[in-house]
Amino acid sequence: MPPKAGQLTTDEASAAANDTAARISADAQKAIADAVKRIEGAVQQGLEQLRAQSRVYADVAGEQLDEAARAASEQIRARPLAATGAALGVGVLIGLLLASASRR
């Protein structure tokens, strides 16, 4: 019996369902690929910002370390005996701490 007008055969319904599934799958893959590109861009931008900030922090830390070294050098030149005594005291303390740690 031939199908009535407006009715689909099983093969036609199956083909239509397959076409719809293929379109949905293609749209989903495109949406996923677009999302991946946006995420990669955001991560890349975040990494660039992190690199820039870390360079600034490293520069500031380096300048502070240089300043501290200059200040320490000036103090040692101004008071060499006090600096020698302080270094000797720190050395003795470290030696006592290491000696007590090795006894345990």
Backbone atoms as SQL, in Angstrom:
CREATE TABLE atoms (id INTEGER PRIMARY KEY, chain TEXT, resi INTEGER, resn TEXT, atom TEXT, x REAL, y REAL, z REAL);
INSERT INTO atoms VALUES
  (1, 'A', 1, 'MET', 'N', 0.834, -1.156, 0.000),
  (2, 'A', 1, 'MET', 'CA', 0.000, 0.000, 0.000),
  (3, 'A', 1, 'MET', 'C', 0.892, 1.235, 0.000),
  (4, 'A', 2, 'PRO', 'N', 0.695, 2.140, -0.940),
  (5, 'A', 2, 'PRO', 'CA', 1.542, 3.328, -1.029),
  (6, 'A', 2, 'PRO', 'C', 1.250, 4.271, 0.132),
  (7, 'A', 3, 'PRO', 'N', 2.299, 4.975, 0.589),
  (8, 'A', 3, 'PRO', 'CA', 2.089, 5.900, 1.711),
  (9, 'A', 3, 'PRO', 'C', 1.197, 7.048, 1.274),
  (10, 'A', 4, 'LYS', 'N', 0.404, 7.521, 2.215),
  (11, 'A', 4, 'LYS', 'CA', -0.474, 8.649, 1.935),
  (12, 'A', 4, 'LYS', 'C', 0.359, 9.917, 1.880),
  (13, 'A', 5, 'ALA', 'N', -0.181, 10.925, 1.283),
  (14, 'A', 5, 'ALA', 'CA', 0.526, 12.195, 1.179),
  (15, 'A', 5, 'ALA', 'C', 0.771, 12.730, 2.589),
  (16, 'A', 6, 'GLY', 'N', 1.999, 13.193, 2.852),
  (17, 'A', 6, 'GLY', 'CA', 2.337, 13.728, 4.164),
  (18, 'A', 6, 'GLY', 'C', 2.893, 12.686, 5.110),
  (19, 'A', 7, 'GLN', 'N', 2.905, 11.429, 4.743),
  (20, 'A', 7, 'GLN', 'CA', 3.460, 10.388, 5.592),
  (21, 'A', 7, 'GLN', 'C', 4.831, 9.995, 5.046),
  (22, 'A', 8, 'LEU', 'N', 5.736, 9.646, 5.967),
  (23, 'A', 8, 'LEU', 'CA', 7.085, 9.240, 5.578),
  (24, 'A', 8, 'LEU', 'C', 7.216, 7.729, 5.679),
  (25, 'A', 9, 'THR', 'N', 8.013, 7.183, 4.798),
  (26, 'A', 9, 'THR', 'CA', 8.320, 5.767, 4.913),
  (27, 'A', 9, 'THR', 'C', 9.377, 5.608, 5.992),
  (28, 'A', 10, 'THR', 'N', 9.634, 4.386, 6.403),
  (29, 'A', 10, 'THR', 'CA', 10.627, 4.122, 7.434),
  (30, 'A', 10, 'THR', 'C', 12.008, 4.552, 6.973),
  (31, 'A', 11, 'ASP', 'N', 12.338, 4.298, 5.726),
  (32, 'A', 11, 'ASP', 'CA', 13.641, 4.685, 5.190),
  (33, 'A', 11, 'ASP', 'C', 13.793, 6.202, 5.153),
  (34, 'A', 12, 'GLU', 'N', 12.714, 6.888, 4.755),
  (35, 'A', 12, 'GLU', 'CA', 12.772, 8.350, 4.700),
  (36, 'A', 12, 'GLU', 'C', 12.910, 8.943, 6.107),
  (37, 'A', 13, 'ALA', 'N', 12.202, 8.387, 7.072),
  (38, 'A', 13, 'ALA', 'CA', 12.288, 8.859, 8.453),
  (39, 'A', 13, 'ALA', 'C', 13.676, 8.607, 9.016),
  (40, 'A', 14, 'SER', 'N', 14.226, 7.446, 8.684),
  (41, 'A', 14, 'SER', 'CA', 15.575, 7.108, 9.147),
  (42, 'A', 14, 'SER', 'C', 16.606, 8.046, 8.529),
  (43, 'A', 15, 'ALA', 'N', 16.477, 8.324, 7.243),
  (44, 'A', 15, 'ALA', 'CA', 17.406, 9.239, 6.578),
  (45, 'A', 15, 'ALA', 'C', 17.284, 10.638, 7.153),
  (46, 'A', 16, 'ALA', 'N', 16.069, 11.097, 7.421),
  (47, 'A', 16, 'ALA', 'CA', 15.875, 12.424, 8.009),
  (48, 'A', 16, 'ALA', 'C', 16.483, 12.484, 9.404),
  (49, 'A', 17, 'ALA', 'N', 16.309, 11.439, 10.192),
  (50, 'A', 17, 'ALA', 'CA', 16.879, 11.392, 11.537),
  (51, 'A', 17, 'ALA', 'C', 18.403, 11.388, 11.473),
  (52, 'A', 18, 'ASN', 'N', 18.967, 10.639, 10.521),
  (53, 'A', 18, 'ASN', 'CA', 20.419, 10.609, 10.357),
  (54, 'A', 18, 'ASN', 'C', 20.955, 11.975, 9.949),
  (55, 'A', 19, 'ASP', 'N', 20.241, 12.655, 9.036),
  (56, 'A', 19, 'ASP', 'CA', 20.662, 13.993, 8.620),
  (57, 'A', 19, 'ASP', 'C', 20.616, 14.965, 9.790),
  (58, 'A', 20, 'THR', 'N', 19.559, 14.898, 10.571),
  (59, 'A', 20, 'THR', 'CA', 19.422, 15.775, 11.733),
  (60, 'A', 20, 'THR', 'C', 20.521, 15.494, 12.750),
  (61, 'A', 21, 'ALA', 'N', 20.803, 14.228, 12.999),
  (62, 'A', 21, 'ALA', 'CA', 21.860, 13.848, 13.943),
  (63, 'A', 21, 'ALA', 'C', 23.216, 14.325, 13.448),
  (64, 'A', 22, 'ALA', 'N', 23.455, 14.205, 12.140),
  (65, 'A', 22, 'ALA', 'CA', 24.730, 14.654, 11.578),
  (66, 'A', 22, 'ALA', 'C', 24.874, 16.167, 11.724),
  (67, 'A', 23, 'ARG', 'N', 23.781, 16.918, 11.482),
  (68, 'A', 23, 'ARG', 'CA', 23.837, 18.380, 11.637),
  (69, 'A', 23, 'ARG', 'C', 24.076, 18.768, 13.093),
  (70, 'A', 24, 'ILE', 'N', 23.396, 18.097, 13.998),
  (71, 'A', 24, 'ILE', 'CA', 23.575, 18.389, 15.425),
  (72, 'A', 24, 'ILE', 'C', 25.004, 18.083, 15.850),
  (73, 'A', 25, 'SER', 'N', 25.532, 16.958, 15.381),
  (74, 'A', 25, 'SER', 'CA', 26.908, 16.579, 15.710),
  (75, 'A', 25, 'SER', 'C', 27.897, 17.591, 15.157),
  (76, 'A', 26, 'ALA', 'N', 27.701, 18.028, 13.929),
  (77, 'A', 26, 'ALA', 'CA', 28.595, 19.012, 13.327),
  (78, 'A', 26, 'ALA', 'C', 28.513, 20.339, 14.070),
  (79, 'A', 27, 'ASP', 'N', 27.299, 20.760, 14.433),
  (80, 'A', 27, 'ASP', 'CA', 27.141, 22.006, 15.187),
  (81, 'A', 27, 'ASP', 'C', 27.808, 21.913, 16.550),
  (82, 'A', 28, 'ALA', 'N', 27.672, 20.767, 17.205),
  (83, 'A', 28, 'ALA', 'CA', 28.289, 20.574, 18.522),
  (84, 'A', 28, 'ALA', 'C', 29.812, 20.599, 18.415),
  (85, 'A', 29, 'GLN', 'N', 30.359, 19.941, 17.381),
  (86, 'A', 29, 'GLN', 'CA', 31.805, 19.935, 17.199),
  (87, 'A', 29, 'GLN', 'C', 32.318, 21.348, 16.932),
  (88, 'A', 30, 'LYS', 'N', 31.563, 22.118, 16.149),
  (89, 'A', 30, 'LYS', 'CA', 31.973, 23.495, 15.867),
  (90, 'A', 30, 'LYS', 'C', 31.921, 24.329, 17.139),
  (91, 'A', 31, 'ALA', 'N', 30.878, 24.161, 17.941),
  (92, 'A', 31, 'ALA', 'CA', 30.752, 24.907, 19.195),
  (93, 'A', 31, 'ALA', 'C', 31.885, 24.549, 20.149),
  (94, 'A', 32, 'ILE', 'N', 32.232, 23.277, 20.212),
  (95, 'A', 32, 'ILE', 'CA', 33.331, 22.836, 21.078),
  (96, 'A', 32, 'ILE', 'C', 34.650, 23.419, 20.589),
  (97, 'A', 33, 'ALA', 'N', 34.877, 23.391, 19.278),
  (98, 'A', 33, 'ALA', 'CA', 36.119, 23.948, 18.734),
  (99, 'A', 33, 'ALA', 'C', 36.211, 25.451, 19.015),
  (100, 'A', 34, 'ASP', 'N', 35.093, 26.164, 18.887),
  (101, 'A', 34, 'ASP', 'CA', 35.089, 27.599, 19.193),
  (102, 'A', 34, 'ASP', 'C', 35.377, 27.843, 20.669),
  (103, 'A', 35, 'ALA', 'N', 34.781, 27.027, 21.535),
  (104, 'A', 35, 'ALA', 'CA', 35.013, 27.171, 22.976),
  (105, 'A', 35, 'ALA', 'C', 36.471, 26.899, 23.317),
  (106, 'A', 36, 'VAL', 'N', 37.058, 25.900, 22.680),
  (107, 'A', 36, 'VAL', 'CA', 38.466, 25.574, 22.923),
  (108, 'A', 36, 'VAL', 'C', 39.351, 26.748, 22.513),
  (109, 'A', 37, 'LYS', 'N', 39.045, 27.365, 21.374),
  (110, 'A', 37, 'LYS', 'CA', 39.839, 28.513, 20.934),
  (111, 'A', 37, 'LYS', 'C', 39.727, 29.674, 21.912),
  (112, 'A', 38, 'ARG', 'N', 38.515, 29.934, 22.407),
  (113, 'A', 38, 'ARG', 'CA', 38.334, 31.027, 23.369),
  (114, 'A', 38, 'ARG', 'C', 39.074, 30.734, 24.671),
  (115, 'A', 39, 'ILE', 'N', 39.007, 29.496, 25.126),
  (116, 'A', 39, 'ILE', 'CA', 39.693, 29.121, 26.364),
  (117, 'A', 39, 'ILE', 'C', 41.200, 29.237, 26.191),
  (118, 'A', 40, 'GLU', 'N', 41.713, 28.758, 25.063),
  (119, 'A', 40, 'GLU', 'CA', 43.151, 28.864, 24.809),
  (120, 'A', 40, 'GLU', 'C', 43.589, 30.324, 24.791),
  (121, 'A', 41, 'GLY', 'N', 42.788, 31.181, 24.175),
  (122, 'A', 41, 'GLY', 'CA', 43.111, 32.603, 24.142),
  (123, 'A', 41, 'GLY', 'C', 43.121, 33.212, 25.530),
  (124, 'A', 42, 'ALA', 'N', 42.147, 32.855, 26.348),
  (125, 'A', 42, 'ALA', 'CA', 42.083, 33.385, 27.709),
  (126, 'A', 42, 'ALA', 'C', 43.264, 32.903, 28.544),
  (127, 'A', 43, 'VAL', 'N', 43.616, 31.629, 28.403),
  (128, 'A', 43, 'VAL', 'CA', 44.758, 31.083, 29.143),
  (129, 'A', 43, 'VAL', 'C', 46.051, 31.757, 28.681),
  (130, 'A', 44, 'GLN', 'N', 46.200, 31.940, 27.390),
  (131, 'A', 44, 'GLN', 'CA', 47.403, 32.595, 26.855),
  (132, 'A', 44, 'GLN', 'C', 47.512, 34.025, 27.379),
  (133, 'A', 45, 'GLN', 'N', 46.396, 34.741, 27.402),
  (134, 'A', 45, 'GLN', 'CA', 46.397, 36.114, 27.897),
  (135, 'A', 45, 'GLN', 'C', 46.747, 36.131, 29.389),
  (136, 'A', 46, 'GLY', 'N', 46.209, 35.205, 30.146),
  (137, 'A', 46, 'GLY', 'CA', 46.527, 35.111, 31.569),
  (138, 'A', 46, 'GLY', 'C', 48.001, 34.820, 31.808),
  (139, 'A', 47, 'LEU', 'N', 48.572, 33.938, 31.002),
  (140, 'A', 47, 'LEU', 'CA', 49.998, 33.634, 31.131),
  (141, 'A', 47, 'LEU', 'C', 50.861, 34.849, 30.810),
  (142, 'A', 48, 'GLU', 'N', 50.480, 35.599, 29.799),
  (143, 'A', 48, 'GLU', 'CA', 51.238, 36.802, 29.452),
  (144, 'A', 48, 'GLU', 'C', 51.188, 37.819, 30.585),
  (145, 'A', 49, 'GLN', 'N', 50.019, 37.987, 31.195),
  (146, 'A', 49, 'GLN', 'CA', 49.900, 38.908, 32.328),
  (147, 'A', 49, 'GLN', 'C', 50.742, 38.433, 33.499),
  (148, 'A', 50, 'LEU', 'N', 50.727, 37.135, 33.744),
  (149, 'A', 50, 'LEU', 'CA', 51.525, 36.571, 34.832),
  (150, 'A', 50, 'LEU', 'C', 53.013, 36.779, 34.582),
  (151, 'A', 51, 'ARG', 'N', 53.446, 36.568, 33.345),
  (152, 'A', 51, 'ARG', 'CA', 54.860, 36.806, 33.004),
  (153, 'A', 51, 'ARG', 'C', 55.245, 38.254, 33.225),
  (154, 'A', 52, 'ALA', 'N', 54.395, 39.165, 32.791),
  (155, 'A', 52, 'ALA', 'CA', 54.696, 40.590, 32.949),
  (156, 'A', 52, 'ALA', 'C', 54.775, 40.960, 34.428),
  (157, 'A', 53, 'GLN', 'N', 53.831, 40.470, 35.226),
  (158, 'A', 53, 'GLN', 'CA', 53.852, 40.777, 36.653),
  (159, 'A', 53, 'GLN', 'C', 55.064, 40.157, 37.339),
  (160, 'A', 54, 'SER', 'N', 55.412, 38.945, 36.967),
  (161, 'A', 54, 'SER', 'CA', 56.560, 38.301, 37.610),
  (162, 'A', 54, 'SER', 'C', 57.859, 39.019, 37.261),
  (163, 'A', 55, 'ARG', 'N', 57.953, 39.569, 36.043),
  (164, 'A', 55, 'ARG', 'CA', 59.142, 40.351, 35.691),
  (165, 'A', 55, 'ARG', 'C', 59.252, 41.583, 36.572),
  (166, 'A', 56, 'VAL', 'N', 58.120, 42.246, 36.798),
  (167, 'A', 56, 'VAL', 'CA', 58.122, 43.438, 37.651),
  (168, 'A', 56, 'VAL', 'C', 58.550, 43.064, 39.060),
  (169, 'A', 57, 'TYR', 'N', 57.974, 41.989, 39.602),
  (170, 'A', 57, 'TYR', 'CA', 58.331, 41.570, 40.956),
  (171, 'A', 57, 'TYR', 'C', 59.800, 41.164, 41.047),
  (172, 'A', 58, 'ALA', 'N', 60.297, 40.491, 40.052),
  (173, 'A', 58, 'ALA', 'CA', 61.703, 40.089, 40.052),
  (174, 'A', 58, 'ALA', 'C', 62.615, 41.309, 39.993),
  (175, 'A', 59, 'ASP', 'N', 62.248, 42.285, 39.195),
  (176, 'A', 59, 'ASP', 'CA', 63.049, 43.510, 39.113),
  (177, 'A', 59, 'ASP', 'C', 63.066, 44.246, 40.450),
  (178, 'A', 60, 'VAL', 'N', 61.895, 44.361, 41.075),
  (179, 'A', 60, 'VAL', 'CA', 61.805, 45.049, 42.369),
  (180, 'A', 60, 'VAL', 'C', 62.605, 44.292, 43.424),
  (181, 'A', 61, 'ALA', 'N', 62.476, 42.971, 43.438),
  (182, 'A', 61, 'ALA', 'CA', 63.217, 42.166, 44.410),
  (183, 'A', 61, 'ALA', 'C', 64.723, 42.299, 44.183),
  (184, 'A', 62, 'GLY', 'N', 65.143, 42.319, 42.937),
  (185, 'A', 62, 'GLY', 'CA', 66.563, 42.485, 42.636),
  (186, 'A', 62, 'GLY', 'C', 67.086, 43.838, 43.094),
  (187, 'A', 63, 'GLU', 'N', 66.283, 44.876, 42.876),
  (188, 'A', 63, 'GLU', 'CA', 66.697, 46.212, 43.326),
  (189, 'A', 63, 'GLU', 'C', 66.786, 46.271, 44.845),
  (190, 'A', 64, 'GLN', 'N', 65.821, 45.661, 45.538),
  (191, 'A', 64, 'GLN', 'CA', 65.846, 45.656, 47.000),
  (192, 'A', 64, 'GLN', 'C', 67.034, 44.859, 47.529),
  (193, 'A', 65, 'LEU', 'N', 67.352, 43.766, 46.873),
  (194, 'A', 65, 'LEU', 'CA', 68.507, 42.971, 47.283),
  (195, 'A', 65, 'LEU', 'C', 69.800, 43.754, 47.081),
  (196, 'A', 66, 'ASP', 'N', 69.921, 44.443, 45.968),
  (197, 'A', 66, 'ASP', 'CA', 71.103, 45.276, 45.724),
  (198, 'A', 66, 'ASP', 'C', 71.226, 46.376, 46.765),
  (199, 'A', 67, 'GLU', 'N', 70.104, 47.004, 47.103),
  (200, 'A', 67, 'GLU', 'CA', 70.103, 48.067, 48.111),
  (201, 'A', 67, 'GLU', 'C', 70.506, 47.524, 49.474),
  (202, 'A', 68, 'ALA', 'N', 69.993, 46.351, 49.834),
  (203, 'A', 68, 'ALA', 'CA', 70.355, 45.736, 51.116),
  (204, 'A', 68, 'ALA', 'C', 71.831, 45.388, 51.150),
  (205, 'A', 69, 'ALA', 'N', 72.371, 44.896, 50.039),
  (206, 'A', 69, 'ALA', 'CA', 73.799, 44.563, 49.978),
  (207, 'A', 69, 'ALA', 'C', 74.643, 45.826, 50.120),
  (208, 'A', 70, 'ARG', 'N', 74.208, 46.921, 49.482),
  (209, 'A', 70, 'ARG', 'CA', 74.953, 48.182, 49.605),
  (210, 'A', 70, 'ARG', 'C', 74.910, 48.701, 51.041),
  (211, 'A', 71, 'ALA', 'N', 73.725, 48.611, 51.666),
  (212, 'A', 71, 'ALA', 'CA', 73.599, 49.084, 53.050),
  (213, 'A', 71, 'ALA', 'C', 74.465, 48.236, 53.985),
  (214, 'A', 72, 'ALA', 'N', 74.463, 46.942, 53.803),
  (215, 'A', 72, 'ALA', 'CA', 75.280, 46.060, 54.639),
  (216, 'A', 72, 'ALA', 'C', 76.759, 46.355, 54.427),
  (217, 'A', 73, 'SER', 'N', 77.144, 46.567, 53.199),
  (218, 'A', 73, 'SER', 'CA', 78.545, 46.872, 52.892),
  (219, 'A', 73, 'SER', 'C', 78.969, 48.185, 53.553),
  (220, 'A', 74, 'GLU', 'N', 78.082, 49.181, 53.520),
  (221, 'A', 74, 'GLU', 'CA', 78.404, 50.462, 54.164),
  (222, 'A', 74, 'GLU', 'C', 78.550, 50.303, 55.664),
  (223, 'A', 75, 'GLN', 'N', 77.671, 49.520, 56.294),
  (224, 'A', 75, 'GLN', 'CA', 77.753, 49.292, 57.735),
  (225, 'A', 75, 'GLN', 'C', 79.034, 48.538, 58.108),
  (226, 'A', 76, 'ILE', 'N', 79.417, 47.581, 57.283),
  (227, 'A', 76, 'ILE', 'CA', 80.641, 46.818, 57.564),
  (228, 'A', 76, 'ILE', 'C', 81.855, 47.723, 57.452),
  (229, 'A', 77, 'ARG', 'N', 81.872, 48.607, 56.460),
  (230, 'A', 77, 'ARG', 'CA', 82.996, 49.533, 56.299),
  (231, 'A', 77, 'ARG', 'C', 83.026, 50.556, 57.436),
  (232, 'A', 78, 'ALA', 'N', 81.856, 50.958, 57.912),
  (233, 'A', 78, 'ALA', 'CA', 81.806, 51.958, 58.983),
  (234, 'A', 78, 'ALA', 'C', 82.207, 51.353, 60.333),
  (235, 'A', 79, 'ARG', 'N', 81.849, 50.107, 60.571),
  (236, 'A', 79, 'ARG', 'CA', 82.136, 49.460, 61.862),
  (237, 'A', 79, 'ARG', 'C', 82.690, 48.050, 61.626),
  (238, 'A', 80, 'PRO', 'N', 83.941, 47.940, 61.246),
  (239, 'A', 80, 'PRO', 'CA', 84.475, 46.609, 60.924),
  (240, 'A', 80, 'PRO', 'C', 84.574, 45.680, 62.136),
  (241, 'A', 81, 'LEU', 'N', 84.884, 46.199, 63.317),
  (242, 'A', 81, 'LEU', 'CA', 84.995, 45.333, 64.495),
  (243, 'A', 81, 'LEU', 'C', 83.619, 44.802, 64.918),
  (244, 'A', 82, 'ALA', 'N', 82.619, 45.646, 64.876),
  (245, 'A', 82, 'ALA', 'CA', 81.266, 45.203, 65.238),
  (246, 'A', 82, 'ALA', 'C', 80.777, 44.152, 64.236),
  (247, 'A', 83, 'ALA', 'N', 81.070, 44.353, 62.959),
  (248, 'A', 83, 'ALA', 'CA', 80.654, 43.393, 61.935),
  (249, 'A', 83, 'ALA', 'C', 81.362, 42.055, 62.130),
  (250, 'A', 84, 'THR', 'N', 82.639, 42.098, 62.471),
  (251, 'A', 84, 'THR', 'CA', 83.388, 40.867, 62.710),
  (252, 'A', 84, 'THR', 'C', 82.823, 40.134, 63.923),
  (253, 'A', 85, 'GLY', 'N', 82.511, 40.875, 64.992),
  (254, 'A', 85, 'GLY', 'CA', 81.933, 40.265, 66.184),
  (255, 'A', 85, 'GLY', 'C', 80.566, 39.651, 65.897),
  (256, 'A', 86, 'ALA', 'N', 79.761, 40.355, 65.119),
  (257, 'A', 86, 'ALA', 'CA', 78.438, 39.823, 64.775),
  (258, 'A', 86, 'ALA', 'C', 78.561, 38.553, 63.941),
  (259, 'A', 87, 'ALA', 'N', 79.478, 38.555, 62.981),
  (260, 'A', 87, 'ALA', 'CA', 79.680, 37.367, 62.141),
  (261, 'A', 87, 'ALA', 'C', 80.172, 36.197, 62.985),
  (262, 'A', 88, 'LEU', 'N', 81.061, 36.472, 63.940),
  (263, 'A', 88, 'LEU', 'CA', 81.565, 35.422, 64.822),
  (264, 'A', 88, 'LEU', 'C', 80.429, 34.864, 65.673),
  (265, 'A', 89, 'GLY', 'N', 79.584, 35.732, 66.205),
  (266, 'A', 89, 'GLY', 'CA', 78.450, 35.286, 67.017),
  (267, 'A', 89, 'GLY', 'C', 77.471, 34.438, 66.220),
  (268, 'A', 90, 'VAL', 'N', 77.171, 34.844, 65.002),
  (269, 'A', 90, 'VAL', 'CA', 76.269, 34.066, 64.145),
  (270, 'A', 90, 'VAL', 'C', 76.891, 32.706, 63.824),
  (271, 'A', 91, 'GLY', 'N', 78.191, 32.688, 63.580),
  (272, 'A', 91, 'GLY', 'CA', 78.873, 31.431, 63.295),
  (273, 'A', 91, 'GLY', 'C', 78.823, 30.475, 64.468),
  (274, 'A', 92, 'VAL', 'N', 79.035, 31.002, 65.673),
  (275, 'A', 92, 'VAL', 'CA', 78.985, 30.163, 66.875),
  (276, 'A', 92, 'VAL', 'C', 77.571, 29.608, 67.064),
  (277, 'A', 93, 'LEU', 'N', 76.552, 30.467, 66.880),
  (278, 'A', 93, 'LEU', 'CA', 75.168, 30.000, 67.008),
  (279, 'A', 93, 'LEU', 'C', 74.846, 28.891, 66.018),
  (280, 'A', 94, 'ILE', 'N', 75.233, 29.064, 64.785),
  (281, 'A', 94, 'ILE', 'CA', 74.985, 28.034, 63.766),
  (282, 'A', 94, 'ILE', 'C', 75.706, 26.744, 64.125),
  (283, 'A', 95, 'GLY', 'N', 76.946, 26.880, 64.608),
  (284, 'A', 95, 'GLY', 'CA', 77.709, 25.698, 65.008),
  (285, 'A', 95, 'GLY', 'C', 77.053, 24.956, 66.149),
  (286, 'A', 96, 'LEU', 'N', 76.531, 25.707, 67.146),
  (287, 'A', 96, 'LEU', 'CA', 75.858, 25.054, 68.269),
  (288, 'A', 96, 'LEU', 'C', 74.575, 24.361, 67.826),
  (289, 'A', 97, 'LEU', 'N', 73.822, 25.018, 66.937),
  (290, 'A', 97, 'LEU', 'CA', 72.591, 24.400, 66.432),
  (291, 'A', 97, 'LEU', 'C', 72.885, 23.132, 65.647),
  (292, 'A', 98, 'LEU', 'N', 73.903, 23.172, 64.818),
  (293, 'A', 98, 'LEU', 'CA', 74.256, 21.974, 64.030),
  (294, 'A', 98, 'LEU', 'C', 74.772, 20.856, 64.936),
  (295, 'A', 99, 'ALA', 'N', 75.528, 21.219, 65.938),
  (296, 'A', 99, 'ALA', 'CA', 76.072, 20.200, 66.855),
  (297, 'A', 99, 'ALA', 'C', 74.934, 19.538, 67.648),
  (298, 'A', 100, 'SER', 'N', 73.966, 20.335, 68.099),
  (299, 'A', 100, 'SER', 'CA', 72.862, 19.741, 68.863),
  (300, 'A', 100, 'SER', 'C', 71.946, 18.914, 67.954),
  (301, 'A', 101, 'ALA', 'N', 71.829, 19.298, 66.702),
  (302, 'A', 101, 'ALA', 'CA', 70.986, 18.545, 65.774),
  (303, 'A', 101, 'ALA', 'C', 71.627, 17.210, 65.422),
  (304, 'A', 102, 'SER', 'N', 72.950, 17.142, 65.378),
  (305, 'A', 102, 'SER', 'CA', 73.613, 15.893, 65.013),
  (306, 'A', 102, 'SER', 'C', 73.614, 14.902, 66.177),
  (307, 'A', 103, 'ARG', 'N', 73.401, 15.365, 67.396),
  (308, 'A', 103, 'ARG', 'CA', 73.373, 14.468, 68.557),
  (309, 'A', 103, 'ARG', 'C', 72.059, 13.716, 68.649),
  (310, 'A', 104, 'ARG', 'N', 71.047, 14.183, 68.007),
  (311, 'A', 104, 'ARG', 'CA', 69.729, 13.546, 68.102),
  (312, 'A', 104, 'ARG', 'C', 69.660, 12.334, 67.277);
